[in-house]
Amino acid sequence: MSGVDLDRIAPTIRAAADRVRASVGDDVGDRVERALLRTLRDTISVDEAGAFVITGDIPAMWLRDSTTQMTPYLRLVGECQELAAVLWSVVRRQIRLIEHDPYANSFNREPDGAHYDPDDLHDDPLVWEQKYEVDSLGYPVTFAHALWRATGDTAALDDRAHRVFRTIVDQWRLETDHDRSAYRFVRPGAKATETLTRDGRGSPVAVTGMTWSGFRPSDDACTFGYNVPANLFAAEALLAVASIARDVWDDPVLADDADTLRSSITDGVAAHGVVPGPSGADVYAYEVDGLGGVLLMDDANTPSLLSLPLSAPSVVDPAVWAATRAFVTSPANPYWFSGASASGIGSPHTLPGRVWPIALAVDGLVSGAPSRRREVVDLLVATDGGTGDVHEAFDVDDPTQFSRPWFSWADAMFCELAMAAAED
């Protein structure tokens, strides 16, 4: 097992940081360089199965986080073949992990039996946690597609990847009727957000065309089984599946199945996931069940409603999203917090009154306004609690009160925002 050889990659990182320094400022560029190097140096270990990526402060690999942690480097793969090789190595590991258990969200480096909670119903020694989250399958698919488009390389899109993409489509299709699924998640004695009701099946849902998810991108249990931003993200990922199936694998059956499922999901969202918002305008709900249950909120973790132009640009309805954005960035969203130091979206996953730098970065990235991107960059620097690092969440009135001293996903989002600001 080895780490990433930074000698060949560091000059590319430094050049990217220099562009940020020249446009946004030396301090921001220094932070970008430090964060990009730290993620490569301290989160990745490589063996014959590919690159294993920890979250920063937890020794497990999340399919979602490992993708978002690598996303800023997509801008740079054309400048550095060694960096491209690292990203493809992450894809190879993700594919192997999904093949092992497509319902799991996070894994151990080795089958050593480590678990978040050893009392979970699922006790596979390679699985850290088996919380089924639709986005955990969507992120590796969209990342592999973006990396293929950026590099033209297809070596990692091999027979195993072909089988796994088939599995993803089949599983999402199966979960359009969750009563047919064998998946259960039980964590004895856990609070409501950490387990599923009905002996692990989750709350009842109707068949809507959407695909069911047990948990949100925050790893919290869904209140209602159809998470709308995750479904739209899945629809975007199915476009990627169809593209690779046709152009790389010459598999029109898989491509057609992906397209059919995408239409089912987007039709389901349109029929059940678009609802009147607090102002009367149609907005995307955060979750629905097809039985009348509707949850109006947004969560900082992506895919979120706020992030839809980034996570689902091909399938989002611009008018509905505009009204949704106005709702989720207002006090009508129960997880919108405002204080002396910041205003933004938080999460039921963390304490009330705490906003997430991830959501602030998303707000800057979707704004379309260079001035807003610079404003958010400056805000994230000013609310680091004096640590020089980006955290999971911080108190809107006192940024020295924060969670997770080192959260690599938050680092990545800051880098994405800063590099975007440098390009304005």
Backbone torsions as a table, in degrees:
resi	resn	phi	psi	omega
1	MET	NA	140.3	-177.7
2	SER	-141.5	170.5	175.2
3	GLY	-100.0	-171.0	179.0
4	VAL	-82.4	134.7	176.1
5	ASP	-80.4	103.3	-175.0
6	LEU	-79.0	-15.3	-174.4
7	ASP	-57.9	-40.4	-177.5
8	ARG	-84.8	-20.2	-175.1
9	ILE	-95.7	-32.1	-173.8
10	ALA	-55.2	-39.0	178.6
11	PRO	-61.2	-35.3	177.6
12	THR	-68.1	-40.9	176.9
13	ILE	-63.3	-42.1	-179.3
14	ARG	-64.8	-39.4	179.0
15	ALA	-64.5	-40.1	177.4
16	ALA	-63.9	-43.1	178.8
17	ALA	-65.5	-34.4	177.5
18	ASP	-63.6	-36.5	176.8
19	ARG	-64.8	-36.7	176.5
20	VAL	-68.8	-43.4	178.8
21	ARG	-57.9	-43.1	-176.3
22	ALA	-67.5	-31.4	-174.1
23	SER	-101.3	-38.2	-172.3
24	VAL	-109.3	-28.4	178.6
25	GLY	135.7	153.7	-175.5
26	ASP	-62.6	-42.0	-176.5
27	ASP	-63.8	-43.4	179.8
28	VAL	-66.0	-43.5	177.7
29	GLY	-61.5	-39.7	177.3
30	ASP	-61.8	-40.9	179.8
31	ARG	-65.9	-40.1	178.8
32	VAL	-62.8	-46.9	-179.1
33	GLU	-62.1	-44.7	-179.3
34	ARG	-62.4	-43.6	-177.5
35	ALA	-67.9	-43.9	-178.8
36	LEU	-65.4	-38.7	177.6
37	LEU	-70.9	-39.3	-178.1
38	ARG	-63.6	-42.1	179.5
39	THR	-61.4	-44.0	179.2
40	LEU	-67.0	-38.0	-174.9
41	ARG	-79.3	-40.0	-165.9
42	ASP	-110.3	-8.0	-179.2
43	THR	-111.1	-13.3	-169.5
44	ILE	-112.9	131.6	167.6
45	SER	-128.2	143.6	-171.4
46	VAL	-121.7	133.2	171.6
47	ASP	-140.2	-165.8	-174.4
48	GLU	-65.6	-18.6	179.6
49	ALA	-87.8	-7.1	-178.9
50	GLY	118.0	-167.1	-176.3
51	ALA	-90.8	125.4	176.1
52	PHE	-97.7	128.5	-172.3
53	VAL	-121.8	114.5	175.4
54	ILE	-84.0	165.1	-175.3
55	THR	-76.6	-12.2	-174.5
56	GLY	123.8	-62.6	-176.3
57	ASP	-116.3	8.0	175.8
58	ILE	-128.8	131.3	-172.4
59	PRO	-82.9	38.1	178.8
60	ALA	-128.6	161.9	-179.7
61	MET	-109.8	118.0	172.8
62	TRP	-91.3	137.1	176.8
63	LEU	-61.5	-40.4	179.8
64	ARG	-69.0	-55.2	-174.0
65	ASP	-62.4	-40.3	-178.5
66	SER	-63.8	-27.6	174.9
67	THR	-74.4	-49.9	-177.2
68	THR	-65.9	-32.5	177.1
69	GLN	-63.6	-31.6	-178.0
70	MET	-90.4	-15.4	-171.9
71	THR	-57.8	-40.0	-179.7
72	PRO	-59.0	-27.6	-177.2
73	TYR	-74.3	-15.2	177.5
74	LEU	-57.7	-31.7	179.1
75	ARG	-64.9	-18.6	-167.7
76	LEU	-113.5	-5.0	-172.5
77	VAL	-66.0	-25.9	177.3
78	GLY	-69.7	-16.0	-179.5
79	GLU	-96.6	-11.1	-170.8
80	CYS	-153.5	108.4	179.8
81	GLN	-65.4	-33.9	-179.4
82	GLU	-65.0	-37.3	177.7
83	LEU	-67.7	-42.4	176.7
84	ALA	-57.6	-40.1	-179.7
85	ALA	-63.7	-37.4	177.1
86	VAL	-63.1	-45.5	-178.3
87	LEU	-64.7	-41.0	176.7
88	TRP	-64.3	-32.9	177.7
89	SER	-65.5	-35.8	174.6
90	VAL	-63.4	-44.0	178.5
91	VAL	-59.1	-44.3	-179.8
92	ARG	-59.8	-41.6	178.9
93	ARG	-66.7	-43.1	179.6
94	GLN	-59.3	-43.3	179.9
95	ILE	-60.9	-44.5	179.1
96	ARG	-62.8	-39.3	-178.9
97	LEU	-68.6	-41.6	177.0
98	ILE	-64.0	-40.1	177.0
99	GLU	-59.3	-37.7	-179.2
100	HIS	-67.6	-45.2	-179.5
101	ASP	-157.3	99.3	-177.4
102	PRO	-73.6	-4.6	176.7
103	TYR	-96.3	-10.2	-176.6
104	ALA	-84.7	148.1	178.0
105	ASN	-101.3	-21.5	-176.0
106	SER	-150.9	151.8	-168.5
107	PHE	-138.4	158.1	171.3
108	ASN	-87.0	159.3	176.0
109	ARG	-65.6	-41.2	178.4
110	GLU	-127.2	160.2	177.7
111	PRO	-76.2	67.6	-174.2
112	ASP	-98.6	3.1	176.1
113	GLY	81.6	5.9	177.1
114	ALA	-68.7	138.4	-179.8
115	HIS	-142.0	152.0	171.2
116	TYR	-59.8	-45.3	178.1
117	ASP	-135.7	112.9	-176.6
118	PRO	-66.5	-10.7	-179.9
119	ASP	-90.2	-0.1	178.6
120	ASP	-55.9	149.4	176.4
121	LEU	-56.9	-39.1	-178.3
122	HIS	-88.7	127.2	-174.6
123	ASP	-129.3	28.6	175.1
124	ASP	-57.5	128.1	-175.5
125	PRO	-67.8	-17.5	176.9
126	LEU	-87.9	-14.6	-173.3
127	VAL	-97.5	123.2	175.0
128	TRP	-74.1	-39.8	-177.6
129	GLU	-160.6	136.2	-178.9
130	GLN	-111.3	57.1	173.2
131	LYS	-87.0	115.4	-177.0
132	TYR	-78.7	119.5	-178.6
133	GLU	-131.8	123.1	-177.5
134	VAL	-54.1	-39.5	-176.0
135	ASP	-66.9	-22.7	179.7
136	SER	-64.0	-26.9	175.3
137	LEU	-89.5	-31.1	-178.3
138	GLY	-70.1	-37.4	-176.1
139	TYR	-63.1	-49.4	178.3
140	PRO	-61.5	-34.0	178.9
141	VAL	-65.0	-50.8	-177.8
142	THR	-67.7	-31.8	178.6
143	PHE	-68.5	-45.6	178.2
144	ALA	-60.7	-40.3	179.2
145	HIS	-64.4	-45.7	179.9
146	ALA	-63.9	-39.6	-179.5
147	LEU	-68.3	-39.6	175.8
148	TRP	-61.1	-45.7	179.5
149	ARG	-64.0	-34.3	-178.0
150	ALA	-77.3	-30.8	-172.1
151	THR	-114.2	-23.8	-174.1
152	GLY	75.8	0.8	-177.2
153	ASP	-80.8	136.2	178.4
154	THR	-122.2	7.2	-174.1
155	ALA	-58.8	-39.9	-178.8
156	ALA	-79.2	-13.2	177.3
157	LEU	-88.7	61.7	-171.9
158	ASP	-94.9	-166.0	-178.4
159	ASP	-61.7	-37.4	177.9
160	ARG	-63.5	-46.0	178.0
161	ALA	-60.4	-39.5	178.0
162	HIS	-59.3	-47.6	178.9
163	ARG	-62.3	-41.1	-177.3
164	VAL	-68.4	-40.7	176.7
165	PHE	-62.6	-38.1	174.6
166	ARG	-60.1	-43.8	179.1
167	THR	-60.2	-43.0	-178.7
168	ILE	-61.9	-47.6	179.5
169	VAL	-61.6	-44.8	-179.2
170	ASP	-63.8	-39.5	-178.8
171	GLN	-69.4	-44.6	177.0
172	TRP	-60.6	-36.7	179.0
173	ARG	-69.5	-43.3	176.2
174	LEU	-55.9	-42.4	-174.9
175	GLU	-79.0	4.2	167.5
176	THR	-72.9	-14.4	173.4
177	ASP	-133.0	83.2	-169.1
178	HIS	-61.6	-22.6	178.7
179	ASP	-63.4	-19.8	178.8
180	ARG	-85.4	-6.9	-172.5
181	SER	-88.5	144.7	175.7
182	ALA	-90.1	-4.6	-174.4
183	TYR	-66.9	135.2	173.7
184	ARG	-139.8	149.5	173.0
185	PHE	-136.4	117.8	179.4
186	VAL	-129.4	125.4	173.2
187	ARG	-121.7	98.8	-173.0
188	PRO	-57.4	132.7	175.7
189	GLY	76.1	3.5	-176.5
190	ALA	-78.5	159.2	173.6
191	LYS	-68.4	166.8	-169.6
192	ALA	-59.2	-32.7	-177.5
193	THR	-77.4	-6.6	-174.5
194	GLU	-110.9	6.6	178.8
195	THR	-151.2	173.5	179.0
196	LEU	-113.5	144.6	179.9
197	THR	-73.9	178.9	177.2
198	ARG	53.6	50.7	178.6
199	ASP	57.2	36.8	174.3
200	GLY	93.2	2.2	-178.9
201	ARG	-88.2	-19.8	-175.4
202	GLY	88.4	169.4	-177.6
203	SER	-65.5	153.8	-177.1
204	PRO	-61.9	146.9	176.0
205	VAL	-138.4	154.2	171.1
206	ALA	-89.8	165.6	172.4
207	VAL	-81.5	120.1	-172.7
208	THR	-123.5	-11.0	-169.6
209	GLY	99.4	-21.6	175.4
210	MET	-80.7	167.4	179.9
211	THR	-106.9	137.8	-171.8
212	TRP	-78.5	148.8	175.7
213	SER	-136.7	134.4	177.8
214	GLY	-76.3	-33.5	-173.0
215	PHE	-135.4	159.1	-179.7
216	ARG	-88.2	171.6	173.9
217	PRO	-61.0	-15.7	175.3
218	SER	-80.5	-7.4	-171.0
219	ASP	75.5	7.0	173.0
220	ASP	-84.8	148.6	179.2
221	ALA	-64.2	141.4	174.8
222	CYS	-68.3	139.7	171.3
223	THR	-72.0	-46.5	173.9
224	PHE	-119.8	150.2	-164.0
225	GLY	-75.7	-12.6	-179.2
226	TYR	-109.0	100.8	177.3
227	ASN	-81.7	115.0	-170.1
228	VAL	-67.2	-48.2	178.8
229	PRO	-62.5	-34.4	177.4
230	ALA	-68.0	-36.0	177.5
231	ASN	-67.0	-42.0	177.5
232	LEU	-66.3	-36.0	175.2
233	PHE	-64.3	-40.5	176.6
234	ALA	-61.5	-40.2	177.6
235	ALA	-61.4	-40.6	176.6
236	GLU	-64.1	-43.2	179.4
237	ALA	-63.7	-33.5	178.4
238	LEU	-67.2	-30.1	170.8
239	LEU	-61.7	-40.8	178.3
240	ALA	-66.4	-41.7	177.0
241	VAL	-58.0	-48.1	-178.5
242	ALA	-61.7	-39.6	-179.7
243	SER	-63.4	-48.3	-179.8
244	ILE	-68.0	-39.9	-179.4
245	ALA	-59.5	-40.8	-178.5
246	ARG	-77.1	-45.4	-168.3
247	ASP	-90.6	-23.3	-178.6
248	VAL	-107.5	-45.7	-172.6
249	TRP	-100.4	-6.6	-177.0
250	ASP	50.0	49.9	-176.9
251	ASP	-120.3	83.7	-177.7
252	PRO	-66.5	-24.6	179.5
253	VAL	-67.8	-47.7	177.1
254	LEU	-61.8	-42.8	179.7
255	ALA	-60.6	-45.7	-179.3
256	ASP	-66.3	-38.8	177.8
257	ASP	-63.5	-40.1	177.8
258	ALA	-64.6	-42.7	179.4
259	ASP	-64.6	-41.3	179.7
260	THR	-63.6	-43.6	178.7
261	LEU	-66.7	-39.0	177.2
262	ARG	-58.4	-45.0	179.5
263	SER	-63.5	-38.8	177.5
264	SER	-60.5	-44.3	-178.6
265	ILE	-67.1	-48.8	-177.5
266	THR	-65.6	-35.3	175.5
267	ASP	-65.8	-39.4	178.1
268	GLY	-64.5	-41.1	176.7
269	VAL	-62.6	-45.4	-179.3
270	ALA	-61.3	-37.8	-176.4
271	ALA	-80.5	-33.6	-172.3
272	HIS	-120.8	-25.1	-173.0
273	GLY	-97.4	-5.5	175.8
274	VAL	-104.9	118.5	-171.1
275	VAL	-137.4	162.3	174.7
276	PRO	-64.1	132.6	178.9
277	GLY	-90.6	-178.4	-178.4
278	PRO	-58.1	-30.2	179.8
279	SER	-88.1	-5.1	-176.7
280	GLY	100.7	-22.1	178.4
281	ALA	-73.8	149.9	177.2
282	ASP	-67.7	134.1	178.3
283	VAL	-135.0	164.6	170.0
284	TYR	-78.7	129.0	168.4
285	ALA	-71.0	159.7	175.0
286	TYR	-80.7	-43.5	176.5
287	GLU	-143.3	149.0	173.8
288	VAL	-142.3	167.7	176.7
289	ASP	-123.6	-1.9	-177.8
290	GLY	76.5	-0.2	179.9
291	LEU	-112.9	8.5	-177.6
292	GLY	110.0	-12.9	177.8
293	GLY	-76.0	128.7	-178.6
294	VAL	-136.9	131.2	176.4
295	LEU	-115.4	116.3	178.5
296	LEU	-101.1	107.5	179.2
297	MET	-171.7	179.4	164.4
298	ASP	-144.7	154.1	-178.7
299	ASP	-117.4	149.0	-177.1
300	ALA	-66.0	-31.3	-176.8
301	ASN	-68.6	140.7	-178.7
302	THR	-100.9	149.2	4.7
303	PRO	-71.6	133.1	177.2
304	SER	-119.2	173.8	173.9
305	LEU	-64.9	-39.6	179.9
306	LEU	-63.2	-33.7	-173.4
307	SER	-85.2	1.0	-171.7
308	LEU	-54.4	-37.8	176.7
309	PRO	-63.4	-20.6	176.4
310	LEU	-90.4	-43.0	-172.4
311	SER	-90.4	-23.0	-177.2
312	ALA	-143.0	51.8	-171.6
313	PRO	-64.2	-27.0	-175.4
314	SER	-83.7	-16.7	-173.0
315	VAL	-120.7	-9.5	-179.0
316	VAL	-74.5	143.4	174.7
317	ASP	-87.3	114.1	-173.4
318	PRO	-58.7	-39.7	-177.7
319	ALA	-69.0	-42.6	178.7
320	VAL	-66.1	-40.4	-179.8
321	TRP	-65.6	-38.8	179.9
322	ALA	-59.3	-43.9	177.7
323	ALA	-67.7	-36.2	178.4
324	THR	-64.7	-43.4	179.3
325	ARG	-60.6	-42.6	178.7
326	ALA	-60.9	-37.0	179.0
327	PHE	-70.1	-50.3	-171.4
328	VAL	-73.6	-17.6	176.6
329	THR	-101.9	34.7	178.8
330	SER	-138.0	167.3	178.2
331	PRO	-62.4	-11.6	175.9
332	ALA	-66.4	-24.3	172.8
333	ASN	-80.5	118.5	-176.6
334	PRO	-63.4	-11.8	178.6
335	TYR	-112.7	26.5	169.1
336	TRP	-97.4	122.9	-177.5
337	PHE	-122.3	145.1	-178.9
338	SER	-139.7	136.8	-179.7
339	GLY	-153.2	-162.7	-174.7
340	ALA	-68.9	-27.8	-174.3
341	SER	-104.4	-25.9	-175.0
342	ALA	-165.0	161.4	170.1
343	SER	-133.3	137.2	-179.7
344	GLY	176.2	-172.1	-176.2
345	ILE	-95.1	133.7	175.4
346	GLY	-109.6	-144.3	-174.6
347	SER	-162.0	145.8	170.5
348	PRO	-64.7	-10.6	178.2
349	HIS	-71.9	-21.7	-179.0
350	THR	-125.9	178.3	-173.8
351	LEU	-65.1	150.0	173.4
352	PRO	-59.2	147.7	178.8
353	GLY	82.2	8.2	178.3
354	ARG	-114.1	130.0	177.5
355	VAL	-102.6	158.1	-176.5
356	TRP	-106.2	127.6	173.4
357	PRO	-55.9	-31.2	176.6
358	ILE	-57.2	-47.7	-178.8
359	ALA	-67.8	-36.4	176.5
360	LEU	-63.1	-42.9	178.5
361	ALA	-63.2	-42.1	177.2
362	VAL	-59.7	-43.2	178.9
363	ASP	-57.9	-42.0	176.7
364	GLY	-66.1	-41.1	-176.6
365	LEU	-69.2	-33.9	-178.9
366	VAL	-88.9	-5.8	-172.9
367	SER	-67.9	-33.2	-175.8
368	GLY	76.3	0.3	-177.1
369	ALA	-113.6	117.8	178.2
370	PRO	-55.2	-37.4	-178.9
371	SER	-63.4	-36.2	179.4
372	ARG	-70.0	-39.1	178.4
373	ARG	-61.2	-44.6	178.1
374	ARG	-64.0	-38.3	179.7
375	GLU	-61.7	-43.2	-178.8
376	VAL	-71.0	-38.6	175.1
377	VAL	-55.4	-49.1	-179.5
378	ASP	-62.7	-37.5	179.3
379	LEU	-64.5	-42.6	-179.8
380	LEU	-65.9	-36.0	175.8
381	VAL	-65.9	-41.2	-175.5
382	ALA	-74.0	-17.1	-175.3
383	THR	-114.4	30.6	-179.9
384	ASP	-85.9	5.7	179.3
385	GLY	66.7	20.8	-180.0
386	GLY	77.5	10.9	-175.4
387	THR	-95.2	-20.3	-173.5
388	GLY	81.4	3.1	-177.0
389	ASP	-119.9	160.7	176.7
390	VAL	-99.0	135.0	-173.1
391	HIS	-110.9	177.0	178.1
392	GLU	-66.5	-52.0	-178.3
393	ALA	-153.2	153.9	177.0
394	PHE	-142.2	156.7	-178.6
395	ASP	-71.6	132.7	-175.5
396	VAL	-65.9	-18.8	179.2
397	ASP	-104.8	-17.4	-177.0
398	ASP	-148.5	89.7	-176.8
399	PRO	-64.2	-10.5	174.8
400	THR	-72.8	-11.0	174.0
401	GLN	-97.6	106.5	-174.5
402	PHE	-144.1	167.4	176.1
403	SER	-113.6	146.8	177.2
404	ARG	60.3	95.5	-179.3
405	PRO	-56.9	-33.2	177.2
406	TRP	-136.0	112.4	-179.5
407	PHE	-125.3	103.1	-170.5
408	SER	-63.0	-32.1	176.7
409	TRP	-60.8	-43.7	178.5
410	ALA	-64.5	-40.5	173.3
411	ASP	-54.1	-46.2	-177.0
412	ALA	-62.9	-42.3	-179.7
413	MET	-65.8	-37.7	175.6
414	PHE	-62.2	-43.2	-179.6
415	CYS	-64.8	-42.6	177.4
416	GLU	-58.3	-46.1	-178.3
417	LEU	-65.0	-45.3	-178.2
418	ALA	-64.0	-40.7	179.0
419	MET	-68.8	-35.2	174.4
420	ALA	-64.5	-41.8	178.5
421	ALA	-62.6	-35.7	179.6
422	ALA	-68.0	-22.8	-179.3
423	GLU	-87.7	-11.1	-178.5
424	ASP	-66.5	NA	NA
